[in-house]
Amino acid sequence: MSNTLNRQVPIFLSTLIFLSLGFIVSLNATAQSTQNYPNKPIKLVAPVAAGGGLDNLARKVAERLSKNLGQTIIVENIGGGGGVIASQAIAKAAPDGYTLMISYVGSHGTNPAVRKLPYDAIKDFTAIGMIGATPNALVINPDLPIKNLKEFVEYAKKNPAKLSYGSAGPGTLTHLGMEQFKLAANIFMVHVPYRGIGPAYTDLLAGQTQAMLPTLYAAMPYLKSNRVRALAVTGDKRSSAEPNIPTFKELGYKGFDGQQWYGLSGPANMPDAIVKKLNVELNKVLAMPEFSEQMTNEAMTLMPMTPEQFSNYIKEDIARWVKVAKVRNIELE
């Protein structure tokens, strides 16, 4: 018995030492990987189809962040479900900093408030940093015989079967905002959901739909070329980028103060060092004078935050839309 025990102790100690060495090697490898980050291309997912404001923003941020990090950033479009499909993919990705996404009010604000999702918008993600926010604008096809919001409401009431509106998908702000307006104005419009705001614009410009509530940021190129007409914007005050467009509030519709925000997120449990590095470099992009001026001219208010501040912002925004959904009795399958 004693001889057997004596033989087992060295074996046990050898195994323990081997495992300990393996753990130390693993830690060193992880630390070295984090220290050398990034040493290969990064994938940045835009949770919409190509085209539109979010896709445009993702590419502008990727271009500048790539230069700051000294590594290629490839933008990949994964549309559908108002950001749900892309978010689900990111939640399942390796938390090594090489798969990121542009999270926004649809994927991490309104959708979590009104739908049962295959992901937890807080627990399944790492909040890296806020980019900015922009108001939403009610825009219409300019062929409609309508010049202002009052005429739009009157036209909708007289022609209940003639109006439809496009959105970036069920559960997005472009959807909930219009449903909120329908209730407030007591009008009817058919909802036509798309896999992102880009395809929705295509049908709006072609006259297949008549109205939409996209971000003012996404609407700017179409407003400047007179391909859409804006009737009102969300928010407490008019946008400096388009000061001639009145707010819903000043036109008699209270509660339209939601804004479309965008940030940078990754899968849950990303290393703190990588999160910090990405946050620092993202905030450097936001501080670039030419980038800041361009975003301001395109109706985007930049909002640099720490990862903790951005995480709290997401939590507060979800709570905000939960409250709106309950008051408006909005719940999606």
Phi and psi in degrees as a GROMACS rama.xvg file:
@    title "Ramachandran Plot"
@    xaxis  label "Phi"
@    yaxis  label "Psi"
@TYPE xy
-62.5604  -42.0747  SER-2
-64.1671  -39.4166  ASN-3
-63.6962  -44.0513  THR-4
-63.2386  -41.5224  LEU-5
-61.823  -33.9298  ASN-6
-73.8441  -33.34  ARG-7
-74.8659  -33.5908  GLN-8
-60.2227  -49.3775  VAL-9
-60.2414  -38.11  PRO-10
-62.9931  -43.2009  ILE-11
-62.5023  -45.0973  PHE-12
-64.444  -39.7942  LEU-13
-63.3547  -42.285  SER-14
-64.3949  -42.7864  THR-15
-62.9324  -43.0804  LEU-16
-63.7759  -41.8383  ILE-17
-61.5192  -45.8971  PHE-18
-65.5129  -39.6926  LEU-19
-63.9366  -43.4616  SER-20
-62.8554  -39.9142  LEU-21
-63.3705  -39.9842  GLY-22
-65.2568  -41.6966  PHE-23
-65.005  -42.9299  ILE-24
-60.9525  -42.5068  VAL-25
-62.1352  -43.7532  SER-26
-62.7006  -42.8815  LEU-27
-62.8624  -40.0917  ASN-28
-65.2869  -41.6923  ALA-29
-64.4936  -44.1561  THR-30
-62.3519  -42.7017  ALA-31
-65.9807  -39.8877  GLN-32
-62.5496  -41.7801  SER-33
-66.1891  -41.2741  THR-34
-65.6035  -34.6268  GLN-35
-88.4334  0.502549  ASN-36
-65.4379  136.162  TYR-37
-95.37  140.657  PRO-38
-117.209  15.565  ASN-39
-156.91  165.947  LYS-40
-57.7626  146.753  PRO-41
-105.792  138.73  ILE-42
-99.3927  124.666  LYS-43
-112.158  114.206  LEU-44
-87.8488  126.768  VAL-45
-98.0293  114.477  ALA-46
-77.7386  39.8439  PRO-47
-146.237  165.823  VAL-48
-67.5484  160.289  ALA-49
-60.4414  145.314  ALA-50
97.7821  154.562  GLY-51
94.7579  173.736  GLY-52
-65.0608  -45.4946  GLY-53
-64.2441  -43.8879  LEU-54
-62.5615  -42.5283  ASP-55
-61.7718  -44.065  ASN-56
-64.6723  -42.2554  LEU-57
-58.0914  -42.4099  ALA-58
-71.3279  -35.2389  ARG-59
-69.0083  -41.9048  LYS-60
-67.5926  -43.4506  VAL-61
-59.9194  -41.2719  ALA-62
-60.5414  -45.3847  GLU-63
-79.2072  -38.242  ARG-64
-66.4643  -33.8129  LEU-65
-60.879  -42.6925  SER-66
-65.7613  -40.6321  LYS-67
-65.1071  -38.9384  ASN-68
-86.29  -15.4854  LEU-69
69.8616  29.9402  GLY-70
-146.47  147.935  GLN-71
-66.3867  135.987  THR-72
-119.72  118.361  ILE-73
-100.177  122.028  ILE-74
-85.6376  126.679  VAL-75
-120.333  127.578  GLU-76
-90.8961  124.045  ASN-77
-128.888  93.7945  ILE-78
-88.3749  171.965  GLY-79
114.721  136.436  GLY-80
68.5575  23.3468  GLY-81
62.8832  35.4516  GLY-82
96.2158  -3.34766  GLY-83
-66.5937  -45.7657  VAL-84
-62.6109  -45.593  ILE-85
-65.2601  -42.6235  ALA-86
-62.8063  -39.737  SER-87
-63.0892  -40.1217  GLN-88
-65.5764  -41.4438  ALA-89
-67.3183  -40.0413  ILE-90
-59.981  -28.4116  ALA-91
-93.7351  -5.50715  LYS-92
-75.8949  161.238  ALA-93
-66.5766  134.72  ALA-94
-83.2232  50.2428  PRO-95
-102.847  3.49518  ASP-96
88.3014  2.22724  GLY-97
-102.628  0.379381  TYR-98
-134.155  110.12  THR-99
-125.722  172.171  LEU-100
-146.936  157.291  MET-101
-86.648  102.17  ILE-102
-81.0125  151.282  SER-103
-151.07  -179.549  TYR-104
-59.2307  -29.3409  VAL-105
-71.3993  -49.1054  GLY-106
-76.1107  -31.0771  SER-107
-128.531  23.9414  HIS-108
-140.91  -75.4256  GLY-109
-73.9471  -45.361  THR-110
-58.3974  -47.9076  ASN-111
-61.179  -21.5907  PRO-112
-83.8478  -22.9269  ALA-113
-124.441  -1.88415  VAL-114
-136.952  154.689  ARG-115
-85.1293  116.032  LYS-116
-108.427  157.126  LEU-117
-82.0385  16.6722  PRO-118
-151.18  158.719  TYR-119
-100.968  118.115  ASP-120
-62.6966  -17.6122  ALA-121
-103.384  -57.1214  ILE-122
-69.9266  -28.8497  LYS-123
-91.8245  7.43961  ASP-124
-137.319  157.982  PHE-125
-109.165  118.158  THR-126
-77.6619  122.029  ALA-127
-99.9166  -49.7588  ILE-128
-177.155  150.86  GLY-129
-79.6966  146.882  MET-130
-101.594  -61.0594  ILE-131
177.987  -173.598  GLY-132
-144.865  156.747  ALA-133
-144.752  147.532  THR-134
-70.8426  167.232  PRO-135
-101.116  149.997  ASN-136
-125.212  134.132  ALA-137
-80.55  112.355  LEU-138
-118.572  151.265  VAL-139
-131.995  162.16  ILE-140
-66.1719  127.422  ASN-141
-65.8746  -10.7155  PRO-142
-74.9664  -15.3754  ASP-143
-68.4187  141.968  LEU-144
-79.1447  58.0625  PRO-145
-135.288  132.487  ILE-146
-113.63  -20.6969  LYS-147
-149.352  177.301  ASN-148
-66.9871  -37.0365  LEU-149
-61.1433  -44.4795  LYS-150
-66.1794  -33.4367  GLU-151
-64.3732  -45.0642  PHE-152
-64.2898  -42.9135  VAL-153
-62.8608  -41.7234  GLU-154
-65.0195  -41.7501  TYR-155
-63.1575  -38.0332  ALA-156
-71.7656  -32.7711  LYS-157
-82.7466  -23.259  LYS-158
-129.432  65.9636  ASN-159
-63.3958  -17.5093  PRO-160
-103.261  3.52735  ALA-161
-102.995  -8.60888  LYS-162
-113.747  135.023  LEU-163
-136.914  154.16  SER-164
-129.378  145.689  TYR-165
-97.4396  156.097  GLY-166
-140.646  169.86  SER-167
-80.6207  2.32186  ALA-168
137.61  158.52  GLY-169
-59.7544  136.888  PRO-170
87.3236  -5.75144  GLY-171
-82.0604  166.065  THR-172
-63.9223  -31.6036  LEU-173
-65.2422  -22.0028  THR-174
-90.3227  -55.5917  HIS-175
-63.1805  -36.8394  LEU-176
-62.1635  -41.2135  GLY-177
-71.2935  -36.8904  MET-178
-64.9699  -36.6223  GLU-179
-63.3863  -41.9326  GLN-180
-68.3904  -39.0653  PHE-181
-57.2495  -43.3635  LYS-182
-67.0997  -43.5839  LEU-183
-65.8905  -37.0015  ALA-184
-94.4921  -6.31324  ALA-185
57.1455  51.7471  ASN-186
-126.631  167.829  ILE-187
-119.413  134.518  PHE-188
-146.376  143.104  MET-189
-80.4339  133.905  VAL-190
-89.3294  127.609  HIS-191
-119.854  102.095  VAL-192
-81.3555  145.278  PRO-193
-125.945  171.567  TYR-194
-90.9615  57.1235  ARG-195
119.812  162.675  GLY-196
-76.4907  -23.4599  ILE-197
-59.3333  -55.0063  GLY-198
-61.9522  -32.4957  PRO-199
-64.9991  -38.0233  ALA-200
-64.1397  -38.5048  TYR-201
-56.1347  -45.6313  THR-202
-75.4953  -30.7703  ASP-203
-65.0067  -45.2703  LEU-204
-66.127  -30.6713  LEU-205
-83.5903  -6.89202  ALA-206
84.9705  8.19315  GLY-207
-71.3165  -33.1462  GLN-208
-121.202  165.226  THR-209
-114.393  -18.164  GLN-210
-147.568  165.577  ALA-211
-165.291  158.667  MET-212
-124.503  64.7825  LEU-213
-80.4827  178.728  PRO-214
-70.0941  151.191  THR-215
-64.5595  -32.5047  LEU-216
-58.2354  -46.4176  TYR-217
-72.4456  -27.0629  ALA-218
-80.3896  -21.2017  ALA-219
-51.9979  -49.1426  MET-220
-60.1942  -35.2615  PRO-221
-76.6702  -32.7032  TYR-222
-68.5222  -41.5775  LEU-223
-66.5096  -28.3774  LYS-224
-97.8033  8.77001  SER-225
58.8017  30.1882  ASN-226
-90.3448  -12.0645  ARG-227
-138.397  162.141  VAL-228
-120.433  130.174  ARG-229
-95.4376  136.838  ALA-230
-109.283  -31.0653  LEU-231
-164.979  158.322  ALA-232
-126.753  154.184  VAL-233
-79.198  166.618  THR-234
111.057  167.427  GLY-235
-80.1862  -22.0987  ASP-236
-143.898  162.002  LYS-237
-65.4732  150.838  ARG-238
-78.1227  136.284  SER-239
-65.6848  -22.1388  SER-240
-74.2914  -30.286  ALA-241
-139.885  71.3297  GLU-242
-67.1607  -12.0356  PRO-243
-84.4798  -8.09085  ASN-244
-91.4852  119.55  ILE-245
-72.5915  160.189  PRO-246
-85.441  157.317  THR-247
-57.5403  -38.372  PHE-248
-59.8619  -46.851  LYS-249
-73.1674  -14.0503  GLU-250
-95.1447  7.00121  LEU-251
101.531  6.42174  GLY-252
-113.271  102.998  TYR-253
-84.5082  156.89  LYS-254
91.8496  1.1278  GLY-255
-97.3314  66.0889  PHE-256
-115.83  10.6884  ASP-257
-67.6362  152.677  GLY-258
-137.99  152.944  GLN-259
-88.7386  112.765  GLN-260
-108.496  157.79  TRP-261
-136.58  141.017  TYR-262
-148.396  179.649  GLY-263
-111.191  125.903  LEU-264
-135.184  165.199  SER-265
-143.08  -177.173  GLY-266
-64.0327  160.937  PRO-267
-62.9526  153.845  ALA-268
69.9233  29.7984  ASN-269
-69.1167  145.412  MET-270
-57.7409  137.062  PRO-271
-56.791  -38.6639  ASP-272
-63.3474  -38.8428  ALA-273
-70.9397  -41.5386  ILE-274
-60.3429  -45.3952  VAL-275
-62.8681  -42.7541  LYS-276
-64.185  -44.122  LYS-277
-63.9281  -40.3295  LEU-278
-64.1165  -44.6561  ASN-279
-61.4145  -45.7971  VAL-280
-70.9199  -34.6833  GLU-281
-64.0424  -44.2939  LEU-282
-66.3323  -27.8634  ASN-283
-66.3009  -38.3652  LYS-284
-62.1386  -45.4645  VAL-285
-64.8927  -24.6488  LEU-286
-87.4975  -7.4806  ALA-287
-64.3215  123.657  MET-288
-54.7786  -44.4793  PRO-289
-68.056  -35.8122  GLU-290
-70.7934  -44.2759  PHE-291
-60.5934  -44.441  SER-292
-64.8528  -42.5356  GLU-293
-61.6378  -45.1241  GLN-294
-65.561  -39.1706  MET-295
-62.7297  -43.0109  THR-296
-65.5933  -23.2241  ASN-297
-102.728  20.9432  GLU-298
71.3938  24.9544  ALA-299
-107.015  124.931  MET-300
-94.8179  114.827  THR-301
-74.8527  141.027  LEU-302
-137.825  70.9905  MET-303
-60.151  136.953  PRO-304
-143.525  163.115  MET-305
-79.5228  164.525  THR-306
-56.6659  -38.588  PRO-307
-66.3154  -42.1221  GLU-308
-64.3269  -40.8116  GLN-309
-66.6883  -40.2826  PHE-310
-60.8923  -43.7112  SER-311
-66.141  -36.4007  ASN-312
-61.5133  -43.5177  TYR-313
-62.1013  -45.6395  ILE-314
-59.6209  -43.4143  LYS-315
-67.9507  -35.3829  GLU-316
-69.924  -40.1218  ASP-317
-61.4786  -43.8759  ILE-318
-61.9328  -37.6143  ALA-319
-62.093  -45.5402  ARG-320
-77.0189  -26.4424  TRP-321
-60.8204  -42.5557  VAL-322
-64.5306  -45.1714  LYS-323
-61.9298  -43.1727  VAL-324
-62.207  -39.2214  ALA-325
-68.555  -43.1219  LYS-326
-64.9746  -40.3365  VAL-327
-90.4305  -0.313005  ARG-328
55.4778  46.8644  ASN-329
-104.012  118.444  ILE-330
-145.799  127.387  GLU-331
-107.115  152.627  LEU-332
